[in-house]
Amino acid sequence: MDWLISFPDSGNEGRKYLYYTVVFKDCKKGNVKSQVSLMDIVDVVEFEKNYPHTVGFFREPINKDTNFSSNYLEIRVIRCIEEFWKFLNDLNI
């Protein structure tokens, strides 16, 4: 799908993941939306109907020059939304 979701360092304390405020970028369309609820991203047909997804946790902010093949700390294949929540929980985001 070529989507990037960036979690801020602060501002989501005490919230459930579904209600986190994030920055979202659709790399195929080139648009960036800041201050979006994670629910608005994962609760769309495109996300729900295209499992499995490969998700990664990157060392530094991602930009057009990022080397995706070696710049991650954790990468997983998720097959359902519960596995996505587990991924975030395991990262302690």
Secondary structure, 3 states (H helix, E strand, C coil): CCEEEECCCCCCCCCCHHHCEEEEEECCCCEEEEEEEHHHHHCCHHHHCCCCEEEEEECCCCCCCCCCCCCEEEEEEECCHHHHHHHHHHHCC
